[in-house]
Every structure is written in C-alpha cells, then in structure tokens.
Amino acid sequence: MAPRRYAARVLALQPSLLDLTGASLQGLADEGLEHLELAGGAWVEMRRGWVAGGDVLPALAETVPWRAERRPMYDRVVDVPRLLAFYGEGDPLPHPALDAVRAALDDRYQPVLGERLVTAGLCLYRDGRDSVAWHGDTIGRGSREDTIVAIVSLGATRRLALRPATGGPSLPFDLAHGDLLVMGGSCQRTWQHAVPKTARPVGPRISVQFRAPGVR
C-alpha cells in the first residue's frame, strides 16, 4: 500500500468551550491556530493555551502509574531522564479531560488522517534535569508514512526543539501550560525533536502525546 499523503491544511473544529473538572478547551478554529510549513513535506500546528486552568496536572502526577526505565547507551545502562506511562488502544485514560482533548483532536484531524488517535503516551519531567534527546520515528508507521503526533503540554514551560534529520539549525518551541503542538506530514521521519535539559529552576511538566495506530 502506498504511503498516505496528508494535506497540510485541515478542517476547522467549530469553536467551543468544554468544561471538565475545572479545565476548559478553547476551540481549534483556524484563527486560533498557528500553522508552519517545514521542509520535506513536514508541518506543525500550534494552539497556545488550548487547555486552560483546572487540576489536570496535579491529578495526573498523583494518580498515573509512572514508571522509570533504564536503557542501554554505548557500553552502559543509564536511567531514562523522565518518568513514563502509556495507554494503548482501548485503555481508559487517567483523567476525563484527556478524553475531551482526544475527542476534540479527532474532530479536527480524523477527516484528514482517515483514522482516530488511539494511544496516549505520557512523560513526566520532574525538573530541568529531565529531558529527551534528539530522535525521530524510526520503528513505527511514521518512519514510512505521513501521520500526526499531537502533544499537549501541562505545567512548567519547557522548550521542544525541531531540526531536520539531515542536519541544519533547530527551531525552538517554548511550550507553556495548556499549549498544543501537532507535528504532521513527514515530520516524524524527516525531522528530529528533543526536549533539552535546562539549568534554570523549573517546575514539573507533563507531556501527553496522542498517536494513531502503529505510530510510535
């Protein structure tokens, strides 16, 4: 089957305000969404302050069964510098606000993708020492097909950087509480992304990544 090619400009969700346990979602209308075309058929869309207020971060920090991982690196095994959780297809999400977030994302992107976002990966960055090294999608469907990964940032502001996989300057996105960043098109295979360490004092942040089936 030939890889799908997704249009960079997608259908707008009708503006709405969804109130769930004190958290609200602003509409994903085009006028509130920043769109940036990248090289190689990649694009990103960003909605500042999409999730407003609420008790989502402390509730997730306390109730999600976070796990620490260790991974081989060169000639030793090291701690992964963040805590992780994963909710597969059919798994109940750990907070009703995340169900609302996923439903709103599906309303906007499912007509273009032809499928829904079915998994949610969560990362807890406890302080500025927690990070993600430069990487792209090299094992899932995103390594050969266009898709999207939708990221909702909760808590402290942290930088997510993007750079071409073939080399070149990076693009910084400072994600604050409630910001939405969607990486689309070929972004998972033609660009790399990272959350670098920071020496400045910074509080905890939770990143929630919504993906289609087989995208990792």
ChimeraX attribute file (.defattr): number of C-alpha atoms within 10 A of each C-alpha:
attribute: neighborCount
match mode: 1-to-1
recipient: residues
	/A:1	3
	/A:2	6
	/A:3	11
	/A:4	13
	/A:5	14
	/A:6	19
	/A:7	14
	/A:8	16
	/A:9	13
	/A:10	14
	/A:11	15
	/A:12	15
	/A:13	16
	/A:14	13
	/A:15	14
	/A:16	13
	/A:17	11
	/A:18	16
	/A:19	16
	/A:20	17
	/A:21	12
	/A:22	12
	/A:23	17
	/A:24	21
	/A:25	21
	/A:26	20
	/A:27	20
	/A:28	22
	/A:29	15
	/A:30	17
	/A:31	10
	/A:32	15
	/A:33	17
	/A:34	12
	/A:35	16
	/A:36	12
	/A:37	14
	/A:38	17
	/A:39	11
	/A:40	13
	/A:41	16
	/A:42	23
	/A:43	21
	/A:44	19
	/A:45	18
	/A:46	22
	/A:47	23
	/A:48	17
	/A:49	20
	/A:50	22
	/A:51	25
	/A:52	18
	/A:53	17
	/A:54	15
	/A:55	14
	/A:56	23
	/A:57	19
	/A:58	13
	/A:59	12
	/A:60	17
	/A:61	15
	/A:62	9
	/A:63	10
	/A:64	16
	/A:65	12
	/A:66	17
	/A:67	12
	/A:68	11
	/A:69	12
	/A:70	10
	/A:71	10
	/A:72	10
	/A:73	9
	/A:74	7
	/A:75	6
	/A:76	7
	/A:77	10
	/A:78	12
	/A:79	12
	/A:80	15
	/A:81	21
	/A:82	19
	/A:83	18
	/A:84	19
	/A:85	15
	/A:86	18
	/A:87	15
	/A:88	13
	/A:89	14
	/A:90	8
	/A:91	11
	/A:92	11
	/A:93	17
	/A:94	15
	/A:95	17
	/A:96	13
	/A:97	22
	/A:98	18
	/A:99	14
	/A:100	16
	/A:101	19
	/A:102	20
	/A:103	14
	/A:104	20
	/A:105	18
	/A:106	19
	/A:107	17
	/A:108	17
	/A:109	20
	/A:110	17
	/A:111	12
	/A:112	18
	/A:113	19
	/A:114	11
	/A:115	12
	/A:116	19
	/A:117	22
	/A:118	18
	/A:119	21
	/A:120	23
	/A:121	16
	/A:122	20
	/A:123	22
	/A:124	25
	/A:125	25
	/A:126	18
	/A:127	20
	/A:128	20
	/A:129	15
	/A:130	19
	/A:131	22
	/A:132	16
	/A:133	12
	/A:134	15
	/A:135	15
	/A:136	20
	/A:137	18
	/A:138	13
	/A:139	12
	/A:140	14
	/A:141	18
	/A:142	25
	/A:143	18
	/A:144	16
	/A:145	19
	/A:146	21
	/A:147	25
	/A:148	25
	/A:149	22
	/A:150	22
	/A:151	22
	/A:152	25
	/A:153	24
	/A:154	27
	/A:155	21
	/A:156	18
	/A:157	18
	/A:158	26
	/A:159	17
	/A:160	18
	/A:161	17
	/A:162	22
	/A:163	20
	/A:164	20
	/A:165	16
	/A:166	8
	/A:167	9
	/A:168	9
	/A:169	9
	/A:170	15
	/A:171	12
	/A:172	14
	/A:173	15
	/A:174	11
	/A:175	25
	/A:176	18
	/A:177	22
	/A:178	26
	/A:179	20
	/A:180	25
	/A:181	24
	/A:182	20
	/A:183	21
	/A:184	23
	/A:185	26
	/A:186	23
	/A:187	31
	/A:188	28
	/A:189	24
	/A:190	20
	/A:191	24
	/A:192	20
	/A:193	23
	/A:194	18
	/A:195	20
	/A:196	16
	/A:197	17
	/A:198	14
	/A:199	8
	/A:200	9
	/A:201	8
	/A:202	16
	/A:203	13
	/A:204	18
	/A:205	24
	/A:206	24
	/A:207	23
	/A:208	21
	/A:209	22
	/A:210	26
	/A:211	22
	/A:212	22
	/A:213	15
	/A:214	11
	/A:215	21
	/A:216	19
